[in-house]
Amino acid sequence: MPDKNSASAEAIVVGGGPAGLTAAIALAGGGIATILAGKRPAKPDNRTTALLAGSVTALETLGIWGRCAAQAAPLKTMRIVDDTGRLWRAPEVKFEAREIDLDTFGYNIENRHLIDALEHRAHSLPKLRLVEDEVASVVPASDAVIVSLKSGGTLRAPLTIGADGRKSICRAAAGIKIEERTYPQVALTICLKHSRLHHDTSTEFHTPTGPFTLVPLPGNRSSLVWVLDPVVADEHATLDDVELASEIERASHSILGKIEVEPGCGLFPLRVATARHFAAKRIALVGEAAHVIPPLGAQGLNLGLRDAATIGELAVAAHREHRDIGGANILAHYDRLRRADVGSRTLAIDLLNRTLLSDFLPVQGARGLGLYLIDRIGPLRRAVMREGVAPTTAQPRLMRGEAL
């Protein structure tokens, strides 16, 4: 490249969140010269992520998990409690990881610890260069994608991974439309301390406004995702720490004892969005650039990590065979592989959320019957657990513990 402010690589990743970092590490670890471009968020991410077993295996395989495992809490039991107070209530359902021969369903970790581990691994890879700069534009060409930076530099590569979130510049550059729908709900997220042990159990109360989910963290700590009516969510966010702790303790029926909230309460309006295509014009989308789903069932970031593992696998295989890693056939294959997984998860989460919001008695009855059957029929119960942790049709090699 003639311009000293320009650089070329074999792949560019736009966006430095967990999905983007994982994609960059997978590509660079597989021998592809990669540049990751993106500005770190000004505000720290106080959320947590429940990483399912396949995601943990992928992070282990990529040499990441060992640096953050001590900050994660195992999820050995998942409990669903109907707290709707409606006429037809579903039975309580408890899932144990040992029923499907696993030690844990996964681990819950604060995002800041996960990102620190990912960044440390990224800095150790000779094939990966990190550029901390805001991306100004993305322009696809016939043989490459040109990424312009706010500082004035440009990057060029035959494959670009768009991991730049809900308002993705990469998605717009690829000309990919998105289908989206909002819900009349807001998720309040916060971490908290409590006086009773959580026993490695995640408890999800189903309420008329959505789930109230407590997920273990190391020690006597948990993270909370509380889905509320927007007005109520705003009111709760203005409460002082003592008042908010009291509301959480009441809503949790004091199962964790005395509650003490930690700084960093967040509010996130709920919506579902899916890109019509996950790749086009030498650009592949991962994470929230491709799909957004409500924070139910620990699916969001796990889907994004499967995106990253899948495009990494396809690109590394093509690179070793001296094929065009950003070619139309590679991107079409990626789109096919991810569409079924994302579509099925989005549909399941959407249906669950709608049944909680519905006042229609037959809908409430169907939801209760479904949970009753899952609780009572052993083979169905185990099949649901296995599919939730490790989907049979969407397990890239990294999720199986196989290096790229």
N, C-alpha and C positions, 0 to 999 in steps of 0.2 A: 504494500500500500504506500503511495507516495506521501501521504500526510503523516507527520510524526504523531499526530493526535489520533490516528486511526489504527485499528488492529483487526486481525482476522483470526478465526479459529474454525474448528470443525463443528462446534455447536455453541449456541448462546442460550443461557437461561435468564429470563427476565423475571425478577422477583426473588427476594431472599427469605421468604417464609419457610416453614417446614417442608412443604411439598416441593418448592423450588430448590432448596438446599439438597433434598434427597435426590431429586432428578440430576442435579449437577454432580453430586458425589457418585451416583451410579454411572453416569456417562464417563467422568474422568477416571473412575476406578476401572472401567472397562477399556481404557486406553484412548479415549476420544479427547482431543484437546478442547477444553471447554472454558468459556468465560461466563461468570455469573454477574449480572449487572442489576443493581437495585440499591435503594437507600433504606437504611434501617429505620423502622418507625420511630417517630419522635417520642411517642408514649410507650412505656413498657407494656407487654402483653401479660395481663394478670389472670388470664384464663388458664384452664387445665385441659388436658386431652386424655381420654381413655383409649389407650392404644391396645387394640385387640392382638391376639397371639400372633397372627400372621405379620402384622406390622412390627412387633417386637423382634420376630425372627429376621425380618428384612434389615432392621437396624443393627442387629447382631452381625449379620452377614456382611454389612457394609462397614463394620468396625466402629460403630457409633454408640451402641447401647451400653457398653462397659463404662462410659464416661458419665452416664446419667442414671444408671439403674438404682443407685443408692438413694436418689431423690424420688423414686417411684414407689407406689403402694400396689401390692397385688390385688386383683379382683377375683376372689375365689367363689363368691356367691353373689347372685343377682336376684333381687326380690322386687316383685311388682305388687302394689297394694292399691285396691280401688278405694279412693277417698272422695268419690263424686257425691256421695250422699243421695244417690238417685234410687228409684224404685228397684231397678234391675242392676244389681251390683255384681261385678266379676269376682271370682274367688281369688284369694291371695295365691300367687305363684312364686315359687322359689327354685332357682336354677343353681345347681352345684357343678363346678368345673370338673370335679372328679367323676361325674356321671358319664362324661365323654373322654375319660382317661387323660385329662389335662390337670396340671397343678393349678393353673389359673386361667381365666378367660383372657387376661391381659393385665395391663398396669395403668394406673392413673398417675399423670405427671404434670407438673406446672410447665406451661409452654416455655417460660424463660429458661428452665433447665434443659429442656429438649433442644431449643435453639442454640444454647451455648455449646452443647455436645456436637450438634451438627456443624456449627461454625468451626469448632476446633478441628474436626475431621476434615472439613473443606480446606483449611489452611495447610494441612499436612500433605495434600495430594499435588505432586509436581505437574500433573496435567490440568489442574484447575486454577484459574486466575479469578480473583474476586475484585470487582470494580464497584466501589461504593459511590454511586452517582445515580441521580434520577434519570430515568429514560424519558426522552422528549418525544421520540417518534419511532415507529417501526414500519419499514417499507419493504414488502416482499418483491423480489425480482425473479427472473426465470431460473437462475442458478444459485441464488443466495438471498438472505434477508439482511437488510441494512438497518442497524439500530443506532439511532442518534442519541447522544447524551446531553444533558443540560449544560455540562461543562464545555461543550463544543466538540468533543471527540465522537468518532463513529466506530462501530463494530460491524463485522461482516462474517456470516457463516452460512453454510448450506442448510442448517437446521436450527430453528429457534423454538425454545420451549416457553410458552406463555404461562407463567406462574404468578401473574400480577393481579390476582384478586378479582373481585366482583365487577369493578369498572375497568376491565382489562383492555389496555391499549393493543395488545397482541391480538385479541379476539376481533377488535374493530378492524385492525389492519388486514386480517385474513378474510374480512367480509362475512363473518359468521354471525348470524342472528341468534338471539337468545329468547327463550320462552319463559316467562316468569309470572308468579302469582304471589300476592302478599296475604298474610293472615292477620286477623285482628288480635294479635298477640305480641308481647315483648318478652324476651328472656332476660331475667335479672341473674347475673353471675357474680359469685363472690366466694372467697375461701374463708373458712371459719375453724375455730378451735371448739372442742367439746369435752365434757367431763367424763363421758362414758366411752368405752372401746367400740370401734366400728366393726371389729372382727372380720376385716377384709371383705365386708359386705356392702354392695351398692344397693340402695333402696330407692325405688321410684314410686312415688305416690301419684296416682292418676286423679287429677282434680277437674272440676268443670271448666277451668280456664286452660288446662294443659298439665304436663308433668311437673312435679316437684321432685328433683332428683339429687340425692346425696351420694357422692362418690368418694371412697377413701383416699386419703393422702397419708404419707408417713406420720407415725405418732398419733396423737389424739387430734387429728385434723381431717377435714373433708372439704371438698369443693361442692358448691351448690349451683344447679341450674334450675331456676324457678320461672316457669312460663305463666305470665299473668296478662290480664286485661291492660292495655296501654296506660289508662288513667291510673289504675292501681299501682302499676309498675313505677310510674313517675312519682306517685305519693310515697311508695316504699323507699325510693332512692333519695328522698329528701329527709328521711328519718335519721335521727342521730344513732350512733352505734348501739346504744343500750336498747332503744326502741326497735331497731331493726332486728337485733338478736332475739328480742322477745317475740316478734312476729314469726321469725324462723323457727324458734322453739315450739311455738303454738302449732304452726303448720306441720312440723315434723312429729307432732304428738310426743315430744320429749324423748324420742327413742335414743338420742345421743346425749341426753342430759342437758346440763347448763351450756348455753351457746355463747361464744364470744366471736364477733365478726372481725375480720382483718381488713386493712385498707385495700381499696381497689375494686369497688362495686362497679359493675358494667351493665349497660342496657343495650340489647340488640334486638331490633324489630325482626320478626320472623317472616321469612319468605322462602319460596322454592323456585329455583331457576335452573334450566338445563339448556346448554348450547345445542343448536340444531345439528351441528357437526363438532367433533372434538379435534379436528385437524383440517387444514387446508393451506395452500400456498406456502409450503415449507414451514408452517407454524403448527405446533401441537400444543393443545391446551391441557393443563393439569390443575387440580385443586379447584378453588372457587372461580377461576377463570372459565372453567368448564361446567361446574355444577355447584349449586348451593342448596342445602337441605336444612330443615330445622334441627336443633341440637337434641335429637331424640335417638336413643338406641346406639349411641357411640359410633355413628357411621361417617360423619363429615370428613375429618382429617384422614381416617382410615381409607376412605375412597380416594382421597388425594394422594396418599402414599402408594396405593395400588396403581394410580395413573403414572406416577413417577417411575415405579418399578417396571411397568409395562413398556413405556417409551424407552427407558434405558435398555431393557432387554432387546427390543427390536432394533434400536440404533446400534448397539454394540455388535449384534450378530451381523448386521449389514456392513458395518465398518470392517469387520474381520474378513468378510467376503469381498471387500473392495467394491461394494455397491454404494449408491447414492443414499446417504442416511436420511436425507430430507425429501427423497423422491415420493411421487404420488402413491406408489404401491405400498410403501412403508406407512405413510400417513393413513391410507385407507384401511390397512390392517389394524393399526392402532385404534381407529374409530370403531371398527367392528368389535374388537375385543373389549373395549370399555363401555360401549353403549348398553349391552345387556345388563352388566353389573350395576351401572349407575341407574338405569331405568327401573330395574326391579327394586333397588333400595329406596329410590325416591318414591315409587308407588306405595311401598309398604309403610314408609314413614308418613306419607300424606294421608293414607287411609286411617292409620292409627290416630293421627292428630284430629282428623275430621270426626271420628267416632267420639272423641272426648268432648268436642265442641257441640255435637248434635244433641238436641232435646227430643229427637224422634225415638220413641220407645223401641221399635223393631231394630234400629241401628244399635242402640245400647244393648239390647238383648243379644244381637249377633256378636258384638264384641265380647260380652260376658261368656257366651257359649264357646267362642273360639279359645279364650284363655282357659276355660274349664277343660276342653278337650286336650289342649297342650299339657295341662297339669296332670290329666288322668291317663293319657295314652303314652306309654313309655317310648315306643319307637318314634312316634311323632314328636314328642318332647325332645328326644336326643337329636333327631334330624334338624329341628328348628335351632337348637343350640349350635350344632356343627356348622350349619349354613350361616348363622350369625357371626361366628368367629372366623371361619375359613370357607368362603364361598367356593363351591366345587368348580364353577365355570370361570372363575376370575382369579386364579392363583398364579401370578407370575413367579419366575424362578426364585427371586429373592425372598418371597414369602414362604417358599418351601425350603429355604436355607441353602440354596444353590448359588454359588458365585456366578457373575456374568462372564 
